[in-house]
Amino acid sequence: MPKVTAICYLSSIFFYGLGYYKMFVINNALIVKSNDYAIATCYFFLVIFLAVIGSLFYYVNNREQKLLEWKILNAQKKQVGNIDD
């Protein structure tokens, strides 16, 4: 797993915790500011955004590795075909 993917996933978990904490504070508070709802929503938006970005980096890295393996395999097949001729 690429480092960028791991950082995105860990940050996603961190922001989920912050959003959960903020919602917990909102639910148990006597006085709630409208700003608190916006902050909690931003945290949950960051969770989704970072998870998608991390998955994208993982997909791109995994696809590049598979294409490289495919090219190597095709090159080896061509070399074996040339040796037999």
Helices and strands as residue ranges (DSSP letters): H 3-28, H 34-84
